Amino acid sequence: MTVFKSEIIRKVAELGEMEVHDVSEDRPLKDLGIDSLMTIELVVFIERMIHRQFPEEKMGTIRTCSDIF
């Protein structure tokens, strides 16, 4: 697993208040307790990691961690 993927999964676990091993790439974020506001927080986290703005048209398509990768 790349550092990028592991950091995203770690952040999802933090936002969902769960253990990292409970997060899988294909599990819907809403099933992990991630609501729309938390998704925005996740996007901001990613933008800071990659030093680029996340494409707005992609924001509405994020349903799982794998949608981000």
ZALUMMI-640531 format. One record per atom (N, C-alpha, C, CB): residue number from 0; x, y, z. Coordinates in pm, 1 decimal. Glycine has a CB too. Example, Ala and Ser with C-alpha at 12.3 -4.5 7.8 and 13.67 -1.06 7.14 Angstrom:
REM residues 2
(0,(1319.0,-569.0,780.0))
(0,(1230.0,-450.0,780.0))
(0,(1320.0,-330.0,780.0))
(0,(1130.8,-447.3,904.6))
(1,(1285.0,-225.0,708.0))
(1,(1367.0,-106.0,714.0))
(1,(1290.0,3.0,787.0))
(1,(1408.4,-59.8,572.5))
//
This chain:
REM residues 69
(0,(85.7,-117.4,0.0))
(0,(0.0,0.0,0.0))
(0,(90.4,123.7,0.0))
(0,(-97.5,-0.2,123.6))
(1,(54.8,220.0,-81.1))
(1,(134.3,341.9,-89.0))
(1,(110.2,429.3,33.9))
(1,(101.2,419.6,-217.5))
(2,(199.8,522.2,56.3))
(2,(185.7,615.3,167.8))
(2,(57.4,696.6,150.8))
(2,(309.1,709.0,177.5))
(3,(28.6,736.7,27.1))
(3,(-92.2,814.2,-0.9))
(3,(-217.0,737.1,43.8))
(3,(-100.9,848.1,-151.5))
(4,(-227.1,612.4,1.3))
(4,(-343.3,530.1,38.2))
(4,(-352.5,510.8,188.2))
(4,(-336.6,394.3,-30.7))
(5,(-240.4,480.9,251.2))
(5,(-244.1,455.8,395.3))
(5,(-281.3,580.9,473.5))
(5,(-109.7,403.5,442.9))
(6,(-238.7,698.4,427.2))
(6,(-275.6,822.6,494.5))
(6,(-424.9,853.7,477.6))
(6,(-191.5,938.5,440.6))
(7,(-479.1,824.2,359.7))
(7,(-623.0,844.4,335.7))
(7,(-703.2,751.1,426.7))
(7,(-659.0,819.0,185.2))
(8,(-664.4,626.2,431.6))
(8,(-734.6,528.5,515.0))
(8,(-723.4,566.2,662.5))
(8,(-678.2,386.8,491.8))
(9,(-605.5,613.7,704.1))
(9,(-587.3,657.4,842.1))
(9,(-680.4,774.4,874.7))
(9,(-440.9,697.3,866.8))
(10,(-693.6,869.3,780.4))
(10,(-780.4,985.0,802.2))
(10,(-927.1,942.9,807.0))
(10,(-759.0,1089.7,691.8))
(11,(-967.6,852.0,720.1))
(11,(-1105.3,800.9,721.1))
(11,(-1134.3,733.3,855.6))
(11,(-1128.2,700.7,603.3))
(12,(-1039.3,654.8,903.1))
(12,(-1057.0,589.1,1033.0))
(12,(-1069.8,692.1,1144.6))
(12,(-939.5,494.3,1061.9))
(13,(-988.8,795.3,1138.5))
(13,(-995.1,901.5,1238.9))
(13,(-1130.8,972.1,1235.2))
(13,(-881.8,1003.3,1216.6))
(14,(-1175.4,1008.5,1115.5))
(14,(-1304.2,1077.3,1101.8))
(14,(-1420.5,989.9,1146.6))
(14,(-1325.4,1120.7,957.6))
(15,(-1412.4,861.5,1115.2))
(15,(-1518.7,768.6,1151.6))
(15,(-1505.0,711.5,1291.2))
(15,(-1523.2,657.4,1054.1))
(16,(-1401.7,756.3,1362.3))
(16,(-1374.9,711.0,1498.7))
(16,(-1370.6,558.0,1508.1))
(16,(-1481.1,766.0,1593.9))
(17,(-1284.3,500.1,1424.3))
(17,(-1269.1,354.9,1420.7))
(17,(-1122.9,319.2,1402.2))
(17,(-1354.5,293.3,1308.1))
(18,(-1096.1,192.7,1409.2))
(18,(-960.4,142.9,1388.5))
(18,(-929.6,136.8,1238.6))
(18,(-942.9,3.1,1453.6))
(19,(-803.0,157.9,1204.8))
(19,(-760.6,156.4,1064.6))
(19,(-795.6,23.1,998.0))
(19,(-609.2,182.7,1054.1))
(20,(-780.6,-88.1,1068.5))
(20,(-807.0,-219.6,1007.8))
(20,(-955.9,-240.4,976.8))
(20,(-758.0,-330.9,1101.0))
(21,(-1043.4,-153.6,1029.1))
(21,(-1186.6,-163.9,998.5))
(21,(-1225.3,-93.1,868.8))
(21,(-1267.4,-106.7,1112.7))
(22,(-1131.6,-17.2,811.8))
(22,(-1157.7,58.1,688.5))
(22,(-1109.3,-23.6,569.7))
(22,(-1088.0,198.0,691.5))
(23,(-1198.1,-46.1,472.9))
(23,(-1157.4,-112.4,348.8))
(23,(-1182.7,-16.9,233.0))
(23,(-1234.4,-247.4,328.0))
(24,(-1104.7,-33.9,127.6))
(24,(-1111.5,58.1,14.3))
(24,(-1247.5,60.7,-54.7))
(24,(-1006.5,21.8,-85.5))
(25,(-1319.2,-50.7,-53.1))
(25,(-1443.8,-58.0,-128.7))
(25,(-1569.9,-43.5,-43.3))
(25,(-1449.1,-187.5,-201.8))
(26,(-1553.0,-23.6,84.3))
(26,(-1668.9,-5.3,172.7))
(26,(-1718.2,139.0,162.0))
(26,(-1632.5,-40.3,321.0))
(27,(-1848.2,159.9,143.6))
(27,(-1899.8,297.1,131.4))
(27,(-1864.3,382.0,253.1))
(27,(-2051.7,295.1,112.6))
(28,(-1824.4,506.1,227.9))
(28,(-1786.7,595.8,336.1))
(28,(-1901.1,615.8,434.8))
(28,(-1742.4,729.8,280.0))
(29,(-2024.6,621.3,385.9))
(29,(-2136.9,641.7,477.9))
(29,(-2152.6,522.3,572.9))
(29,(-2267.5,664.0,398.8))
(30,(-2114.2,402.9,527.9))
(30,(-2116.7,285.8,616.6))
(30,(-2007.7,293.1,723.3))
(30,(-2100.5,157.4,534.9))
(31,(-1907.2,378.0,698.1))
(31,(-1798.7,398.0,793.0))
(31,(-1826.5,516.9,885.4))
(31,(-1667.1,418.9,718.5))
(32,(-1945.4,575.0,872.4))
(32,(-1982.7,687.7,957.0))
(32,(-1936.9,821.8,904.3))
(32,(-1928.1,668.2,1092.8))
(33,(-1897.2,826.3,777.5))
(33,(-1848.7,950.2,716.8))
(33,(-1965.2,1019.9,646.8))
(33,(-1732.3,921.9,616.2))
(34,(-2001.2,1138.6,697.5))
(34,(-2109.7,1215.2,635.4))
(34,(-2051.3,1314.6,535.5))
(34,(-2194.2,1289.2,743.1))
(35,(-2136.9,1397.7,476.4))
(35,(-2091.5,1489.7,371.4))
(35,(-1992.9,1594.0,424.1))
(35,(-2211.1,1559.9,308.6))
(36,(-2012.2,1641.1,545.5))
(36,(-1919.2,1738.0,602.8))
(36,(-1782.0,1674.0,627.6))
(36,(-1975.9,1795.3,734.1))
(37,(-1782.2,1551.1,673.7))
(37,(-1656.1,1479.1,694.2))
(37,(-1586.8,1451.2,561.1))
(37,(-1681.2,1347.4,769.2))
(38,(-1666.0,1429.6,456.4))
(38,(-1607.9,1408.0,323.6))
(38,(-1534.9,1533.6,278.0))
(38,(-1717.2,1368.9,221.2))
(39,(-1592.3,1649.4,305.5))
(39,(-1525.5,1775.6,271.7))
(39,(-1396.0,1788.3,351.0))
(39,(-1618.5,1896.8,299.9))
(40,(-1399.3,1751.1,477.7))
(40,(-1278.0,1753.5,559.3))
(40,(-1172.6,1659.5,501.9))
(40,(-1310.1,1715.0,704.6))
(41,(-1215.6,1544.8,452.9))
(41,(-1124.7,1449.6,389.7))
(41,(-1063.7,1508.6,262.9))
(41,(-1198.0,1319.0,357.2))
(42,(-1144.7,1576.0,183.1))
(42,(-1096.4,1638.4,59.7))
(42,(-992.7,1746.6,91.9))
(42,(-1214.5,1698.9,-20.5))
(43,(-1019.1,1827.7,192.8))
(43,(-922.9,1931.2,233.7))
(43,(-791.7,1865.9,278.4))
(43,(-981.5,2019.0,348.4))
(44,(-801.7,1756.5,351.0))
(44,(-683.7,1681.6,392.7))
(44,(-602.8,1635.7,270.5))
(44,(-724.8,1560.2,478.8))
(45,(-671.9,1583.0,170.9))
(45,(-605.7,1536.0,48.0))
(45,(-540.9,1652.9,-25.1))
(45,(-706.9,1464.4,-45.3))
(46,(-612.8,1763.3,-35.9))
(46,(-557.6,1881.2,-104.1))
(46,(-427.7,1927.5,-37.9))
(46,(-660.4,1996.1,-104.4))
(47,(-423.7,1922.7,92.5))
(47,(-302.0,1961.4,163.9))
(47,(-189.3,1861.0,140.6))
(47,(-330.1,1974.2,313.6))
(48,(-225.5,1734.4,127.0))
(48,(-124.2,1631.4,100.5))
(48,(-60.9,1647.5,-36.9))
(48,(-185.8,1492.9,112.2))
(49,(-144.1,1675.2,-136.3))
(49,(-94.1,1678.8,-274.6))
(49,(-62.7,1819.8,-323.8))
(49,(-195.2,1615.6,-366.9))
(50,(-92.7,1919.9,-240.9))
(50,(-66.3,2060.2,-275.1))
(50,(-136.5,2102.1,-404.2))
(50,(83.7,2083.4,-288.6))
(51,(-255.7,2051.2,-420.0))
(51,(-339.7,2085.0,-536.2))
(51,(-484.6,2084.2,-493.6))
(51,(-317.0,1985.7,-654.3))
(52,(-565.4,2155.7,-571.2))
(52,(-708.7,2156.7,-543.5))
(52,(-772.0,2030.9,-602.1))
(52,(-775.8,2284.5,-601.4))
(53,(-857.6,1969.5,-523.5))
(53,(-930.6,1851.0,-567.9))
(53,(-1035.3,1897.2,-668.9))
(53,(-997.2,1774.6,-446.7))
(54,(-1047.6,1832.1,-785.0))
(54,(-1145.3,1875.1,-885.0))
(54,(-1288.7,1872.5,-830.0))
(54,(-1135.4,1786.2,-1009.1))
(55,(-1358.3,1985.3,-842.2))
(55,(-1494.7,1995.4,-788.8))
(55,(-1588.7,1890.7,-846.8))
(55,(-1550.6,2133.2,-815.9))
(56,(-1571.9,1858.3,-974.5))
(56,(-1660.4,1759.6,-1036.9))
(56,(-1638.9,1619.7,-978.8))
(56,(-1638.1,1757.1,-1188.3))
(57,(-1525.4,1596.5,-916.7))
(57,(-1496.5,1466.9,-854.6))
(57,(-1557.5,1455.2,-714.9))
(57,(-1345.8,1445.0,-846.9))
(58,(-1579.9,1568.2,-649.0))
(58,(-1626.3,1565.6,-510.1))
(58,(-1758.8,1491.3,-494.3))
(58,(-1640.8,1707.2,-457.8))
(59,(-1848.1,1507.5,-586.2))
(59,(-1977.8,1441.3,-577.8))
(59,(-1974.0,1293.2,-610.5))
(59,(-2073.3,1508.3,-668.7))
(60,(-1860.7,1245.1,-657.7))
(60,(-1850.8,1104.6,-696.8))
(60,(-1780.7,1018.2,-592.7))
(60,(-1778.1,1093.4,-827.9))
(61,(-1736.2,1078.9,-483.9))
(61,(-1664.6,1003.6,-380.8))
(61,(-1763.9,926.0,-295.8))
(61,(-1579.4,1097.9,-292.3))
(62,(-1759.8,796.4,-307.3))
(62,(-1847.5,708.7,-228.7))
(62,(-1766.2,611.5,-142.3))
(62,(-1941.6,630.0,-321.9))
(63,(-1644.4,578.6,-190.5))
(63,(-1556.5,484.7,-119.4))
(63,(-1413.6,541.8,-121.4))
(63,(-1561.3,340.3,-185.4))
(64,(-1326.1,480.8,-45.4))
(64,(-1185.8,522.1,-48.6))
(64,(-1124.9,499.4,-186.7))
(64,(-1105.3,446.0,57.6))
(65,(-1163.1,391.9,-250.8))
(65,(-1106.8,362.3,-382.3))
(65,(-1147.7,466.0,-487.4))
(65,(-1150.3,223.5,-427.3))
(66,(-1257.8,536.5,-465.7))
(66,(-1295.7,645.9,-556.3))
(66,(-1193.7,758.9,-551.7))
(66,(-1435.0,699.7,-520.4))
(67,(-1123.4,770.2,-443.5))
(67,(-1022.2,875.9,-427.6))
(67,(-894.2,836.8,-497.6))
(67,(-994.5,904.1,-278.8))
(68,(-857.4,709.8,-489.8))
(68,(-730.6,664.8,-546.6))
(68,(-736.5,666.7,-696.2))
(68,(-695.3,525.8,-498.0))
//
